Amino acid sequence: MKHTNYMLTLLLISPFAAYAQNQEATTAPEEKTIFEEVTKIQKKTDKFNLYLNMHGDFNAQWTGNHFDDGKFEMNQLRIEMKGQINDWLSYRYRQRLNTGDSPAGYRDNVLKSIDYAMIGVTVKKFQFFLGKQCAAYGGIDFDRNPIEIYQYPEMIQTWNNFLTGINVSYNITPRQQIQLQMLNSLTGTTEEMYGKFERAKMPMVYTLNWNGNFNDVFKTRWSASFMNETRGEHLYFFAIGNEFKITEKFGGYVDWMYSREGVDRHGVMTNIVQGSEHERNTTKTDYMSVVLRLNYRFLPAWNLVAKATLDTAGIYETHDGINKGNYCTTWGYVGGVEYYPFKDRNLHFFAVYMGRTHNYTSRAKALGNTDYSTNNLSVGFIWAMPVF
C-alpha cells in the first residue's frame, strides 16, 4: 500500500494547521451553570458537576446524485457527572442516551451505552484511573468530545474505544504526561467480533501514550498500542496527533493513524473481500487514516471550519487467495460555518457540508465492489450544557 506517499502529501501542508479544542473542552472556562443562572447563587464546589452534551441537527443526505433522506435527529445526547472529591480522589460518569438497546458488556458487565464509570486517585505526580474509560489511543480528532465531531474518519468510526480497565498516568512536568493503560479488548464474544476464531486467554489492549504541551502553540497526543485479539493473533495500532496554534484566530490539527490487525477487527476489509455473509473475519489486514482540520475565527462570534480525511484499507500479506495490497481509498471532507452567540458560553449553531468518496482498486472491483459517494448537508447546534 502506498501509505508513505499519502502521509507525506498531507504532512507537507500541515504547517498551515493550527489550534483546536482539547477533548471535553466544550464548556467555556467561565461558563455559568444553569443552576447559577436560575438561583443567582454562585456554585462554590467542584465535587459535583452535571452536564448535558447535545448535538442536534437537520440532515439532508444524498448517495451520489440520488437524494436519500431528510430528517431531524439528535446526533449525540449524553449525560455526564464528574467531580473532585478532595485533593486525591475524583470520579467521572457519562452515558449515551440515544443508542437504543444497550446490553451489558461481554466481560465487564457494564452497559455499552456507558462511556465512563471510573474513579481517579492522585498520588503526587501519579494518577490512577480505575473502571470504564476511553482508550488512550492518541490523535487529536479521536480525543475530542464526540459532540464536536461532524464526521469522523472511517477508522475511528468503526473503532471500539470505551473499555474497562486501568490507566496509570505520570506527570513529568505540568505540561508533559505519560500514560500506561491496560483494558479489556472484547466488547462482545469472540465469535460476535471475529467469527469462528479461538478466544485469547487474556484479550487485553495495552497502550503507551504521550501528551505534550509546548506553550499552547504545539501539542502532541501520540500513542502505541498492542492488543491480543484471538488466540495467536495480535493487533498493533499507532497514532500521532499534532495540534498547532499559529494565531489567536487561525488553528487546527493533523493526525496520522495506522492499524495492523492479525484478524480484521474493523470489519471493513472482511466486507470488501467476503461480502456481508461470512463465518469468520479475514486476516492480515491494515488500515491507515490521516486527518487535517483547520479553523479560522474571522469574527469573534463566527468560525469557519474545514476538514479533510483520508482512509485506506488493505491486506499486508497474501493469504487464502487474497492478494496483498490496497483495496479501498476513502476521502472525507467537511466544510462550514459556526456561530457562537455568547462570549461566555460554548453553545454554537452550525451549517456544514459533509461528504465521502469511496474509490476501490481493481482487485476490489473484481470482487464486486463499486465506487460510490455520500453527501450530507447538516444544520444544527452543539452545547455541552453545564446544568450544575
Residue pairs with C-beta under 8 A, 6 or more apart in sequence:
1 286
1 288
1 312
1 314
1 316
1 325
1 326
2 326
3 258
3 288
3 312
6 288
6 290
6 310
6 312
7 256
7 288
7 290
10 254
10 256
10 290
10 292
10 308
10 310
11 254
11 256
13 292
14 242
14 244
14 254
14 292
15 244
16 246
16 252
16 294
17 242
17 244
17 251
17 252
17 253
17 254
17 292
17 293
17 294
18 243
18 244
18 245
18 246
18 247
18 250
18 251
18 252
18 253
18 294
18 295
19 216
19 219
19 243
19 244
19 245
19 246
19 251
19 252
19 253
19 295
20 140
20 144
20 243
20 251
20 252
20 253
20 293
20 295
21 144
21 145
21 148
22 143
22 144
22 219
22 243
23 143
23 144
23 145
24 145
24 384
25 145
26 53
26 145
26 147
26 148
26 346
26 382
26 383
26 384
27 51
27 346
27 384
27 386
28 344
28 345
28 346
30 344
31 344
31 345
31 346
31 386
32 344
32 386
33 43
33 49
33 50
33 386
33 387
33 388
34 385
34 386
34 387
34 388
35 41
35 43
35 387
35 388
36 42
36 43
43 388
46 83
46 84
47 83
47 84
47 85
48 81
48 83
48 388
49 81
49 82
49 83
49 386
49 388
50 79
50 80
50 81
50 386
50 387
50 388
51 79
51 80
51 81
51 384
51 385
51 386
51 387
52 77
52 78
52 79
52 80
52 384
52 385
52 387
53 76
53 77
53 78
53 79
53 80
53 94
53 145
53 146
53 147
53 383
53 384
53 385
54 74
54 76
54 77
54 147
54 381
54 382
54 383
54 384
54 385
55 74
55 75
55 76
55 77
55 146
55 147
55 148
55 380
55 381
55 382
56 72
56 73
56 74
56 75
56 77
56 380
56 381
57 72
57 73
57 75
57 350
57 378
57 379
57 380
57 381
58 70
58 71
58 72
58 73
58 378
58 379
58 380
59 69
59 70
59 71
59 72
59 73
59 376
59 377
59 378
60 67
60 69
60 70
60 376
60 377
60 378
61 67
61 68
61 69
61 70
61 374
61 375
61 376
62 68
62 374
62 375
62 376
63 372
63 373
63 374
63 375
64 372
64 373
74 98
75 147
75 380
76 96
76 98
76 146
76 147
77 96
77 97
77 98
78 94
78 95
78 96
78 97
78 115
78 146
78 147
79 94
79 95
79 97
80 92
80 93
80 94
80 95
80 116
80 384
81 91
81 92
81 93
81 94
82 90
82 91
82 92
82 93
82 94
82 116
83 90
83 91
84 90
85 91
87 122
88 121
88 122
88 123
89 119
89 120
89 121
89 122
90 119
90 120
90 122
91 118
91 119
91 120
92 116
92 117
92 118
92 120
93 114
93 116
93 117
93 118
94 114
94 115
94 116
95 111
95 113
95 114
95 115
96 102
96 113
96 114
96 115
97 113
99 112
99 113
102 111
102 112
102 113
103 111
103 112
104 110
104 111
104 112
105 111
105 112
105 164
105 184
105 187
106 186
106 187
106 188
106 189
106 192
107 164
107 184
107 186
107 203
108 132
108 163
108 164
108 184
110 117
110 132
110 164
112 162
112 187
114 132
114 162
115 132
115 134
115 162
116 131
116 132
116 133
116 134
116 162
117 131
117 132
118 129
118 130
118 131
118 132
118 133
119 129
119 130
119 131
120 127
120 128
120 129
120 130
121 127
121 128
121 130
122 128
125 170
125 171
125 172
126 168
126 169
126 170
126 171
127 167
127 168
127 169
127 170
127 171
128 166
128 167
128 168
128 169
129 166
129 167
129 169
130 166
131 164
132 162
132 163
132 164
133 162
133 163
133 164
133 165
133 167
133 183
134 161
134 162
135 161
135 162
135 163
135 181
135 183
135 205
135 207
135 225
136 167
136 179
136 181
136 207
136 209
136 223
137 159
137 161
137 207
137 209
137 223
137 225
137 237
137 239
137 257
138 209
138 221
138 222
138 223
138 238
138 239
138 240
138 241
138 257
139 156
139 221
139 223
139 239
139 240
139 241
139 255
139 257
139 291
140 219
140 221
140 241
140 242
140 243
140 253
140 255
140 291
140 293
141 149
141 152
141 153
141 156
141 241
141 253
141 255
141 291
141 293
142 156
142 159
142 161
142 239
142 241
142 255
142 257
143 221
143 241
145 384
147 382
147 383
147 384
148 382
150 305
150 307
150 334
150 336
150 350
150 352
150 354
150 378
151 307
151 309
151 332
151 334
151 354
151 356
151 376
152 309
153 257
153 289
153 290
153 291
153 309
153 310
153 311
153 332
154 268
154 289
154 309
154 311
154 313
154 330
154 332
154 356
155 257
155 259
155 266
155 287
155 288
155 289
155 311
156 257
156 289
158 266
158 267
158 268
159 266
160 187
160 265
163 183
163 184
163 185
163 187
163 205
164 183
164 184
165 181
165 182
165 183
165 184
165 204
166 181
166 182
166 183
167 179
167 180
167 181
168 179
168 180
168 181
169 177
169 178
169 179
169 180
170 177
170 178
170 179
171 177
172 178
175 212
175 213
175 214
176 210
176 211
176 212
176 213
177 210
177 211
177 212
178 208
178 209
178 210
178 211
179 207
179 208
179 209
179 210
179 211
180 206
180 207
180 208
180 209
181 205
181 206
181 207
181 209
182 204
182 205
182 206
182 207
183 204
183 205
183 207
184 203
184 204
184 205
185 203
185 204
185 205
185 227
185 228
185 229
186 193
186 199
186 203
187 193
189 199
190 197
190 198
190 199
190 200
190 203
190 230
191 197
193 265
194 229
194 230
194 263
194 264
194 265
194 280
194 281
195 263
195 278
195 279
195 280
195 281
196 279
196 280
197 229
197 230
197 231
197 233
197 263
197 280
197 281
198 230
198 231
199 230
199 231
200 228
200 229
200 230
200 231
200 233
201 231
202 228
203 227
203 228
203 229
203 230
204 227
204 228
205 225
205 226
205 227
205 228
205 235
206 225
206 226
206 227
207 223
207 224
207 225
207 226
208 223
208 224
208 225
209 221
209 222
209 223
210 220
210 221
210 222
210 223
211 219
211 220
211 221
212 218
212 219
212 220
212 222
213 219
213 220
216 245
217 244
217 245
218 242
218 243
218 244
218 245
219 242
219 243
220 240
220 241
220 242
220 243
221 239
221 241
221 243
222 239
222 240
222 241
223 237
223 238
223 239
224 236
224 237
224 238
225 235
225 236
225 237
225 238
226 234
226 235
226 236
226 237
227 234
227 235
227 236
227 237
227 265
228 234
229 235
229 261
229 262
229 263
229 265
230 262
230 263
232 262
233 262
233 263
233 283
234 262
235 259
235 260
235 261
235 262
235 263
235 265
236 259
236 260
236 261
237 257
237 258
237 259
237 260
238 257
238 258
238 259
239 255
239 256
239 257
239 258
240 255
240 256
240 257
241 253
241 255
242 253
242 254
242 255
243 251
243 252
243 253
244 251
244 252
244 253
244 254
245 251
248 297
249 296
249 297
249 298
250 294
250 295
250 296
250 297
251 294
251 295
252 292
252 293
252 294
252 295
253 291
253 292
253 293
254 290
254 291
254 292
254 293
255 289
255 290
255 291
256 288
256 289
256 290
257 288
257 289
257 290
257 291
258 286
258 287
258 288
258 289
259 265
259 266
259 286
259 287
259 288
260 285
260 286
260 316
261 284
261 285
261 286
261 287
262 283
262 284
263 281
263 282
263 283
264 270
264 281
264 282
264 283
264 285
265 281
266 285
266 287
266 313
267 281
268 287
268 313
268 328
269 282
269 285
269 287
269 313
269 314
269 315
269 327
270 278
270 281
270 282
270 285
272 313
272 327
272 328
272 360
272 364
272 367
272 369
273 282
273 315
273 322
273 327
273 364
273 367
274 282
275 368
282 315
282 320
282 322
283 319
283 320
284 315
284 316
284 317
284 319
284 322
284 324
285 313
285 314
285 315
285 316
286 313
286 314
286 315
286 316
287 311
287 312
287 313
287 314
288 310
288 311
288 312
289 309
289 310
289 311
289 312
290 309
290 310
291 307
291 308
291 309
292 307
292 308
292 309
293 305
293 306
293 307
294 305
294 306
294 307
295 303
295 304
295 305
296 303
296 304
297 303
298 304
300 340
300 343
301 339
301 340
301 341
302 337
302 338
302 339
302 340
303 337
303 338
303 339
303 340
303 348
304 336
304 337
304 338
305 334
305 335
305 336
305 337
305 338
305 350
305 352
306 334
306 335
307 332
307 333
307 334
307 335
308 331
308 332
308 333
308 334
309 330
309 331
309 332
309 333
310 329
310 330
310 331
310 332
311 328
311 329
311 330
311 332
312 326
312 328
312 329
312 330
313 326
313 327
313 328
313 330
314 324
314 325
314 326
314 327
314 328
315 322
315 323
315 324
315 325
315 327
316 324
317 324
318 324
323 363
325 361
325 363
326 361
327 360
327 361
327 363
327 364
327 369
328 358
328 359
328 360
328 361
328 364
328 369
329 358
329 359
329 361
330 356
330 357
330 358
330 359
331 356
331 357
331 359
332 354
332 355
332 356
333 353
333 354
333 355
333 356
334 352
334 353
334 354
335 352
335 353
336 350
336 351
336 352
336 353
336 378
337 350
337 351
337 352
338 348
338 349
338 350
339 348
339 349
339 350
340 346
340 347
340 348
341 347
341 348
341 349
345 383
346 382
346 383
346 384
347 381
347 382
347 383
347 385
348 381
348 382
348 383
349 379
349 380
349 381
350 378
350 379
350 380
350 381
350 382
351 377
351 378
351 379
352 377
352 378
353 375
353 376
353 377
353 378
354 375
354 376
354 377
354 378
355 373
355 374
355 375
355 376
356 373
356 374
357 371
357 372
357 373
358 371
358 372
358 373
359 371
360 369
360 370
360 371
